[in-house]
C-alpha cells in the first residue's frame, strides 16, 4: 500500500509541476510577454492544461484511489495522507464526470465570449453579449446536472470554489446581513460626509511603490522567496512554496489603490508561503478555498491596513514621503479619508461597508439564472432594480452596470460569493485572534506583526487545503461561517467615524 | 496519409509547446525567479522534459513515421513536409536509441558535476573536478557508441549540435586556419599596440542600455514581439515566432561588453523571428544548427557592429551620449580601440583574431579525450601546452585555464566548435552578401540595415531547420563550410589596423 501511495503522490507531484508551469505562463503573460506572443501562449496553455487533465484523470489514478480506499480508512482522519486521499478522490470524481466534448466546447465558448464581452462593454451593448451569456448559462446548467442530485442546481458551481458549502447556507448568511448593511449605509448617507480629496491628487508613482514595499516588508513578506511586479490587474500566484509572487497596479492620482492593493495581495501571498512544507507539490498545497484565501487578503488590507493603530505607526512615514500632499492632513482626517463610505457603481472600487451588497446582488442573479427563474435578456433590468434597492443608485449604462465584471464572460459562475464570505471569515477569525493576542492593537501601533502572522500560520496557513472551509472555521473559531462578527465590526467602526 | 501526417504534426506541436514552457521556466529562472524558487523549478523542468521526451519517443510517433515513409518518398524533397519528416525521423532515431537508465544517470551526473565544478573553479582545484569529468567522458563514450559505426567516436557528439557534420571535416578546416591565425597574431604582437583605455572607464549603465536599444531598434528588432532583460549571462530564447527575447549584461566600466553583447543576441533573435510562419510549432522552427545561429549573431556583432562604416553612422551619437568619455576620442581611435587584438586567457573575452584559437584548443582536447588518447588527469598540462603554442601565454592557474568554461561540467562535449564555425560561416555569407548588395557599406554608413536583414531572411532565416548546415551553405554560397573568407577578412582588416 505504501508503494501505491508513493506512486499516487508521484503522479500528483507531476500534475502539480505542470500546473505550476501554466501559472508561470500566465504570470509572464500578465507581466512581461510582448503582445505578439498571445497566440503561441494560448497554444502552450491549452497543451499543458490538457496534459495535466489527462494525467490526473487517467485510469491509473482511478485504480490507485480505489486500491487505497481500505488503507485510507485505517489512517488518522486528520493525517496528511488521509486528507490527501480524500481531497484527491473528490477532485478525481469531479474531473472525470465531465465529458471531454463538454470541456472542449466550454474552453472554446469562454475564449470567444471573453472577446465579445470586451467589445460589448466598450460599446455599452448588452445585446451583443447576451447570446454568449445565454450559452454560458446553458452549458453551466448542463455541467451542474452531471452532479445531481443536489439541493440547488447552484450547489455544484459553488462547490468548485468553496468546497462543501451549500447554496442554502450562503443564502441564509446573506439574508441575515443584507438588511443590516442596507440600513447602515442609509444611516451613513444622512451624516456629514468625509473629505478624502487629498487622496485624489498626484503622488509620485515610484514613492507610492516604495511605500507599499516598506509596509509589506514589515508584514513579513520575504524578498528571498517572493517578488512583486506591475500589472493592469493585481493578482497573486505561486509556483510552489519557494516562489510566491504578487503584482500591483499604481495610479498616479490614487495612492490608496496601490497601497491597499499591495497589502491585499501580500495577505494572499503570506497564506501561500505559510503552508506546511510537507504539502508542497500535492493537491493540498493550496488554500482551503477562495473564500478562506480572501479572508487573509482582506484581513491584512482592511483589519490591519485600514485600522487607526496601523496608521499611528505608519502615518509619520507617509507624511515624510509625501509632505506636500499630507503635511497638513491630520492622522484623524487621513484615517477617515481612507475609510470613507460612499455607495458606488463599481464593485472593485467599493468600500468595506458597501462591498458585500455588490456581491449579494450578483449571487442572487446567478442563482436565479441557474434555476431558470430569470432569463438572460432580463438581466440588465434585474441588475438595476437591485442596485437601486441595495445601494440607492442606478447605473446610467450597462457598461458600468451588468457588463462591469469579467467573470461571467470567462464562465466563472459561482465565484462571486467567495469575496463576501472572505470578508465575513476575516472578522470571525479576527475576534478569535483578539482573544488570543490581547495586546494586538498595541503591537500594531508599534509596527509589530509577527505574533499575528504566527497565529495565522499556526491556525490557518500550515493546513493548506486539508480542511474544507466550514470545517476549518469550526475548528478554529468554534462555529461555522457566520456574519455576526462582521456586522459588529461595521457597526462599531463606522458608528464612530460617522457618529451614528 | 494526410490524416496521419496531420496527427503527427499535432503531436509535434504539443511537444513544441512543452519545450516552449521549459524555455520560459529557464528564462524566468535567469531573469526574475527569487532564489528560493530553485528547488521547485528543478522539479518543474524535470517533469516537463520527461513528459516531452515520453510523448516524442512514443510508439505512436514511431508508427506514424514508419507509415509515412512511402508518402514522404513521393514528396518534393525540398518541401516543408518532406523536410519535416526527415528531421523528425532523425530526432526520433537519436532519442529512442538512448536507454532511459542512461538518460537518468546522465541528468543526475551533470547536475552534481555542475555544482562540483563551480566549487572547484572557485578553489582553483582541478583535482576535485577530475573524477566527475572522467565519469562524464566515460558516459559520453558510451553514448557515442550507441551510434556506431562512425568515422570518429566524436562524430555523434558533434552531430548533436551541427547535424550531418563530420569530425574530419571540422579538423580539415581548423588545420588550414590555425597556422595562419597563429602567424597573424604573432605579427600583430610585433606592431605598436592599440590604446583602448577610454573603454575601461565609467559609463552610466542606463545610458549604456539605452544606446544598445537604439542600435538594435535600427537593426530591426521589433519591440512588439520581443523584449530585453538583464541577466548574469546573456542569452536569446524563443517561445514561438511571436515571442523572442534577449538578455544583456551591463558592466559599469566595460561599455563595449554590453553594446556588442546586445548586437550579438539581437543577431540570434532576428534569426528566430525570421522563420517562415508555416514552420511554427514544429521541429523545424529553429536554426539550422548552433553554428549557423552563431554566424548570425557574429555577423551583427562583428561584421556590422565592429565595422568602420557602422561607427561613421553611430559614433556622433556615442559622443553625444558620453561626452566626457568620448568627446576627445577620434572616430579612428575609437574604431581601433574596439578592434584591439590581445591574446588573453579567457575565451569569452577574446577578440576576433584570437577567438578561434581558443576553440581549436578545446576541440582537439575533446577529440583526444573521446578517442582515449588523452587521460582526464593530463588535461591541465595539455591545455597549458597548447595555450603557449597558439596564443603565446600560459594560465597562472587552472581556474583561468582548463576550469574556465561551464560546458564540460554540464556534459556539453561537442559544442565548442560551433562558435568557430559560426565565425567562418558569417564571412562566407558576408562575401556573398557583398556581391548581392553592392552598396552595403554605404547603407551601413547611413544607418540602413533593411536590405541586409531582407537578404538574411530570404536566404537563411525563413528556412529554419529545413537544411543541415553544409547543405545550407552549399545552396547559398555555392560551397560547403570553408575558412577562406574568414582569413581574407582577418588579414585585410587587421592588416590595416596594425599596418602589417
Interface residues (C-beta under 8 A of the other chain):
Chain A: X13 X14 X17 X18 X20 X21 X22 X24 X25 X28 X32 X33 X34 X35 X36 X37 X38 X39 X40 X41 X43 X44 X46 X47 X48 X51 X223 X224 X225 X226 X227 X229 X239 X240 X241 X242 X243 X245 X280 X281
Chain B: X13 X14 X17 X18 X20 X21 X22 X24 X25 X28 X32 X33 X34 X35 X36 X37 X38 X39 X40 X41 X43 X44 X46 X47 X48 X51 X223 X224 X225 X226 X227 X229 X239 X240 X241 X242 X243 X245 X280 X281
